Amino acid sequence: QVQLVESGGGLVQAGGSLRLSCAASGRSFTTIGWFRQAPGKEREFVAVITWNDGSTFYADSVKGRFTISRDSAKRTALLQMNNLKPEDTAVYYCAANARYLIATISSHYDYWGQGTQVTVSS
């Protein structure tokens, strides 16, 4: 099992920044991904990082504004979100899997955190 705990969400004005953290514990994993879900919408992929070499991949909607990184010693994944827009408002989840590398599909992930709310006001 992998346990994931997100933190860092909150309320911010458009153009502002937030940094989300995902602390992992338990067995080893291959990849950490960030997803988000807005009210009435499906969960969507945001960013992913492979734990071994730090390779990253982003959704087009956040490319150039969000940065995913990892602190291997602390087993923590970070999502730095800059120039936030109202459409970024959602519950953000981190997820882990031990099978795939650059995985962008939620069903490829076996372990999920509880989520953290991000609200961007206009």
Beta strands, then each sheet from edge to edge (+ up, - down):
strand 1: 2-7
strand 2: 10-13
strand 3: 18-26
strand 4: 31-37
strand 5: 44-50
strand 6: 56-58
strand 7: 66-71
strand 8: 76-81
strand 9: 90-97
strand 10: 111-112
strand 11: 116-121
sheet 1: 1+ 3- 8+ 7-
sheet 2: 2+ 11+ 9- 4+ 5- 6+
sheet 3: 2+ 11+ 9- 10+
end
